[in-house]
């Protein structure tokens, strides 16, 4: 009887599978990030002069999304109701000076507090844009020697 079971077990091993499959799958995770690098001019803007296009930052987007990306920019002063368009604003004097924001030389026209900075249809790799502002400080005659500012928030998302 022992010999019988030994023969049965050895027959099972001898007639086992001779082929097996392994399927490998993987995913490349989405890369989507944005950085805003201010220039020294961003923190020392002379509001008493006319400025045609003062470069204030480099905006860099990096992604591997084949669908591209959308970068929006939001003005805190417009969000807070201090201005109807992006502006330098002083909370202590409530004076303001409107400015126009530019992306690599193209003006960004705000219809509310948030506007499209750039939208692409493909975005694999990285792109860098300049952010600049223009204003007419010579005509503003701001009332007091004071600090004025706006806080701009840049957000990137996949199309």
Secondary structure, 3 states (H helix, E strand, C coil): CHHHHHHHHHHHHHCCCCCCCCCCCCCCCCCEEEEEEECHHHHCCCCCCEEEEEEEEEEEEEECCCCCEEEEEEEHHHHCCCCCCCEEECCCCCCEEECEEEECCEEECCCCCEEEEEECCCCCEEEEEEEEEEEEHHHHCCCCCCCCECCEEEEEEEC
